[in-house]
Amino acid sequence: MGLISESEDGADNTIESATGLIYCVAEEKDKNPAEMENPLHDAIDADVIDRFLQSADHQAYIKFEYEGLRIKLTGGGDLMITRLADED
């Protein structure tokens, strides 16, 4: 499996690493990953994401905000991205 793939359970994407997360966020923002305004570590430690994906229960999840988006990542690697402006 690559860094990003379609999820079978309705999630936006499935990722295997923090790098995959960065690429998904960049795609959502229609930017090159190198053009992101803030580094990922301003929102969450990339090592925490990688460890979470390697060891977390598939029902566990983490949520955080990054680049104007709400990110929800499950232990199984399912990634849901919501624009904060869309929540109003």
SULFENRA-V660788 format. One record per residue. N is the residue number from 1. RES is the residue in one small letter. SS is DSSP state (helix for helix, strand for strand, loop for the rest). OMEGA is omega in degrees with one decimal (* if undefined). Layout:
N	RES	SS	OMEGA
N	RES	SS	OMEGA
This chain:
1	m	loop	178.7
2	g	loop	-179.5
3	l	loop	-177.0
4	i	strand	174.9
5	s	strand	177.6
6	e	loop	178.4
7	s	loop	179.2
8	e	loop	-175.0
9	d	loop	173.0
10	g	loop	177.2
11	a	loop	-179.8
12	d	loop	-177.1
13	n	strand	170.5
14	t	strand	-178.8
15	i	strand	179.0
16	e	loop	-176.2
17	s	loop	175.7
18	a	helix	177.7
19	t	helix	176.9
20	g	helix	177.6
21	l	helix	-179.7
22	i	helix	179.7
23	y	helix	178.0
24	c	helix	178.9
25	v	helix	178.8
26	a	helix	178.1
27	e	helix	178.7
28	e	helix	-178.8
29	k	loop	-178.5
30	d	loop	-179.9
31	k	loop	168.8
32	n	loop	179.8
33	p	helix	179.4
34	a	helix	-178.6
35	e	helix	-179.0
36	m	loop	-176.4
37	e	loop	-177.0
38	n	loop	175.4
39	p	loop	-179.2
40	l	helix	-176.5
41	h	helix	171.6
42	d	helix	-178.4
43	a	loop	-176.7
44	i	loop	179.8
45	d	loop	-179.5
46	a	helix	177.7
47	d	helix	177.0
48	v	helix	178.6
49	i	helix	-178.6
50	d	helix	178.6
51	r	helix	178.6
52	f	helix	-178.4
53	l	helix	-179.0
54	q	helix	-170.3
55	s	helix	-172.5
56	a	loop	171.4
57	d	loop	-178.0
58	h	loop	178.7
59	q	loop	177.5
60	a	loop	176.9
61	y	strand	172.0
62	i	strand	178.0
63	k	strand	176.3
64	f	strand	178.4
65	e	strand	-179.4
66	y	strand	175.9
67	e	loop	179.0
68	g	loop	-178.7
69	l	strand	170.2
70	r	strand	-177.2
71	i	strand	172.5
72	k	strand	-176.8
73	l	strand	178.4
74	t	strand	178.1
75	g	loop	177.0
76	g	loop	178.2
77	g	loop	177.0
78	d	strand	-174.4
79	l	strand	174.9
80	m	strand	-178.5
81	i	strand	178.3
82	t	strand	175.1
83	r	strand	-178.8
84	l	helix	-180.0
85	a	helix	-180.0
86	d	helix	-177.5
87	e	helix	-177.8
88	d	loop	*
